[in-house]
Amino acid sequence: MIEITFLGSGGGRFITITQFRSTGGFHISASRNIYVDPGPGALVRSWRYKLDPRKLDAIFVSHRHVDHCNDLEVMVEAMTGGALKKRGVLIASKSVVYGDEEHTPAISQYHINVLESVHIPEPGSKISIGDEELLITPSKHSDPTTIGFRMRTSFGDISYIPDTAYFDDLIRWHDGARVLIAAITRPRDMGIPYHMSTDDAVEMLKSMEKKPEVLVMSHIGMKMHFANPYKEAKYIENVTGVKTYVAKEGFRVTVDKKEIAVRTLRPARFV
């Protein structure tokens, strides 16, 4: 059984600074514990939903933008027992580790030194984490080093499409995944560069030979938030036939061989 728990579903600068939707990314519990895109609030909301960050084995960061990497260093400190034990894996875009023309690195040399390993993979690379394997996938974003993944598991594949413009090759990389988590930032007829909209999601799903059993919409921007993302999800579902959910804080997807179940957790504590 694999559990995917969302510690937020928001994205973009205005959702991030208002926290109309939390922006903590998501946690995957498989043979190992993996945290994906620890944006603002990742640490606090991990504790809120009894996901002890000290038990993490790996952290994946798609790119350097603050809504995806703000809590990276503190999550590394948790994973390494207060930076006292050399353990854990970081898989991140080049911009996260080295910075770029507009950004400093998202992680210090001090934190890199306490990690067991650091991977800065290109699309097509394969990285094993426990019994699972991550196939690194491409994106077309304003941070050109942005990466996603397709996680191979004994229960089927789980794909993550982070911030990206829609491009046809997305289909080849993600066709056939059982669960597709995608950053769908904008509603219908309101697309912007470097991000996917409802229209893009529909085009992608309709073009897939083997559609996912479940699509989870995440990285909800301000325009999508006020356009009602649940209405957009229903539209995607009606047009494509793919069961579509909108992620929110505490939303959990459980995957086993027979079915994919969803529920929303109650906070265990408020911090």
C-alpha positions in Angstrom: 0.0 0.0 0.0 1.2 3.5 -0.8 -0.2 6.7 0.9 0.1 10.1 -0.7 -0.8 12.9 1.8 -1.1 16.5 0.7 0.1 19.2 3.1 -1.2 21.9 0.8 -2.5 22.4 -2.7 -1.8 26.1 -3.4 0.8 27.6 -5.7 1.8 30.8 -7.2 2.9 34.0 -5.5 -0.5 35.3 -4.4 -1.8 32.1 -2.9 1.6 31.7 -1.2 1.6 35.1 0.5 -2.1 34.9 1.5 -2.2 31.2 2.4 -5.8 31.0 1.1 -4.7 27.5 0.3 -1.7 26.0 2.1 1.5 25.4 0.2 3.3 22.5 2.0 3.7 20.1 -0.9 3.0 16.4 -0.4 4.3 13.3 1.4 4.6 9.8 -0.1 4.7 6.8 2.2 5.9 3.8 0.3 8.8 1.4 1.1 10.5 4.7 2.1 9.2 8.1 3.1 9.6 10.8 0.5 8.7 14.5 0.7 7.9 16.3 -2.5 8.2 20.1 -2.9 8.4 21.3 0.7 7.0 24.8 0.2 6.0 27.2 3.0 4.3 25.3 5.8 5.7 21.9 5.1 7.3 21.4 8.5 4.3 22.7 10.5 1.7 20.7 8.5 3.7 17.5 8.6 3.4 17.6 12.4 -0.3 18.6 12.1 -1.0 15.3 10.3 1.3 13.0 12.3 3.9 12.7 9.5 7.1 12.8 11.5 9.7 14.6 9.3 12.5 12.9 11.3 11.4 9.7 9.5 11.9 11.0 6.0 14.3 9.1 3.7 14.3 11.4 0.8 13.2 14.9 -0.4 12.4 15.7 -4.0 12.3 19.4 -5.1 11.2 20.2 -8.6 12.6 23.7 -8.9 13.9 26.8 -7.1 10.7 28.8 -6.8 9.9 29.6 -3.1 6.4 27.9 -3.2 8.2 24.6 -3.8 11.4 24.8 -1.8 10.9 27.3 1.1 11.1 24.7 3.9 13.8 22.5 2.3 16.6 23.3 4.8 14.5 22.7 7.9 13.1 19.5 6.4 16.7 18.4 5.8 17.5 19.2 9.4 14.6 17.0 10.5 15.5 14.2 8.2 19.1 14.2 9.6 18.2 14.4 13.3 19.0 18.0 13.7 21.9 17.8 11.2 23.6 15.4 13.6 23.4 12.3 11.5 24.5 11.9 7.9 21.5 10.4 6.2 18.8 11.0 3.7 18.7 11.7 0.0 18.0 14.9 -1.9 16.8 14.8 -5.5 16.5 18.3 -6.9 16.8 20.5 -9.9 20.1 22.2 -10.7 18.7 25.5 -9.7 17.8 24.3 -6.2 21.4 23.1 -5.4 23.4 25.8 -7.3 21.0 28.7 -7.8 20.6 30.5 -11.1 20.9 34.0 -12.5 18.0 35.2 -10.3 18.2 33.0 -7.3 20.7 31.9 -4.7 20.8 28.1 -3.9 17.8 26.9 -1.9 20.1 24.8 0.3 23.4 25.7 2.1 26.6 23.7 1.9 26.1 23.0 5.6 22.9 21.1 4.9 24.3 19.4 1.8 27.2 18.1 3.9 24.8 16.2 6.3 23.0 14.4 3.5 23.9 10.9 2.5 23.6 11.7 -1.2 22.5 14.5 -3.5 21.2 13.9 -7.0 20.8 16.6 -9.6 19.3 14.5 -12.4 18.4 15.2 -16.0 15.1 13.9 -17.5 15.4 10.2 -18.3 17.6 9.5 -15.2 16.4 6.7 -12.9 17.0 6.8 -9.1 16.1 3.9 -6.8 14.6 4.7 -3.4 13.9 1.6 -1.5 11.7 -0.7 -3.6 10.6 2.2 -5.8 12.3 3.8 -8.7 11.9 7.4 -9.8 12.1 8.1 -13.6 12.9 11.8 -13.9 10.6 13.6 -16.3 10.9 17.0 -18.1 9.1 20.3 -17.7 9.0 23.6 -19.6 8.9 26.2 -17.0 10.4 29.7 -16.4 13.0 27.8 -14.3 14.4 25.7 -17.2 15.9 23.1 -14.9 12.5 22.1 -13.5 11.9 18.3 -13.2 9.1 16.0 -12.4 9.0 12.2 -11.9 7.2 9.0 -12.6 7.5 6.6 -9.6 7.5 2.9 -10.5 5.9 0.9 -7.7 4.5 -2.6 -7.3 1.1 -1.0 -7.2 1.4 0.8 -10.5 3.0 4.1 -11.4 2.5 7.5 -9.7 3.4 10.5 -11.8 4.0 14.1 -10.7 3.9 17.0 -13.2 5.1 20.2 -11.5 4.9 23.7 -13.0 5.1 23.5 -16.8 3.7 24.7 -20.0 1.7 22.0 -21.8 3.7 20.2 -24.4 2.9 17.1 -26.4 5.8 15.0 -25.0 4.2 15.1 -21.5 1.9 12.4 -22.8 4.8 10.0 -23.6 6.3 10.5 -20.2 3.2 10.0 -18.1 0.8 7.9 -20.2 -0.3 4.8 -18.2 0.4 6.0 -14.7 -2.4 4.9 -12.3 -2.2 8.2 -10.3 -1.4 11.5 -12.0 -0.6 14.5 -9.7 -0.5 17.7 -11.8 0.1 21.4 -11.2 -3.0 22.8 -12.8 -2.8 26.5 -11.9 -5.4 28.2 -14.1 -9.0 27.6 -15.0 -10.5 27.4 -18.5 -9.8 30.2 -20.9 -7.3 31.8 -18.5 -4.0 30.1 -19.3 -0.7 31.8 -18.7 2.9 31.0 -19.9 4.8 28.2 -18.2 1.7 26.8 -16.3 -1.0 24.3 -17.1 -4.7 25.2 -17.2 -7.9 23.1 -17.1 -7.9 23.2 -20.9 -4.3 21.8 -21.0 -5.3 19.0 -18.6 -8.2 18.0 -20.8 -6.1 18.0 -24.0 -3.4 15.9 -22.3 -5.8 13.3 -20.9 -7.8 13.0 -24.1 -4.6 12.3 -26.0 -3.4 9.5 -23.6 -3.8 5.9 -24.8 -4.0 4.6 -21.2 -5.5 7.3 -19.0 -4.8 7.5 -15.3 -7.4 6.0 -12.9 -7.1 9.2 -10.9 -6.0 12.8 -11.6 -5.2 15.0 -8.6 -5.1 18.7 -9.3 -2.6 20.7 -7.2 -0.7 24.0 -7.3 -4.0 25.9 -7.4 -3.4 29.6 -8.2 -5.5 32.5 -7.2 -7.5 32.7 -10.4 -8.3 28.9 -10.1 -9.1 29.3 -6.4 -11.8 31.9 -7.1 -13.0 30.2 -10.2 -13.9 27.2 -8.0 -11.4 24.4 -8.7 -14.0 21.7 -7.8 -16.1 22.9 -10.7 -13.1 22.7 -12.9 -12.3 19.2 -11.7 -15.8 18.1 -12.5 -15.5 19.5 -16.0 -12.3 17.6 -16.5 -13.9 14.4 -15.3 -17.0 14.8 -17.4 -15.0 15.5 -20.6 -12.3 12.9 -20.2 -13.9 10.2 -18.0 -10.9 10.4 -15.6 -11.9 10.6 -11.9 -10.5 14.0 -10.8 -9.9 15.4 -7.4 -8.7 18.7 -6.0 -5.9 18.4 -3.5 -6.3 20.2 -0.2 -4.5 20.1 3.2 -5.0 16.6 4.7 -6.2 15.0 1.5 -4.8 11.4 1.3 -4.8 9.0 -1.6 -4.2 5.4 -0.8 -3.1 3.0 -3.6 -3.1 -0.7 -3.5 -3.4 -3.4 -6.2 -7.2 -3.4 -6.3 -8.3 0.2 -5.8 -7.4 3.8 -5.2 -9.2 5.3 -2.2 -9.3 8.9 -1.0 -10.2 10.6 2.2 -9.5 13.8 4.1 -7.7 13.6 7.4 -8.6 15.6 10.4 -5.6 17.5 11.9 -4.1 15.6 14.8 -2.8 18.7 16.4 -2.6 22.4 15.7 0.8 24.0 15.6 
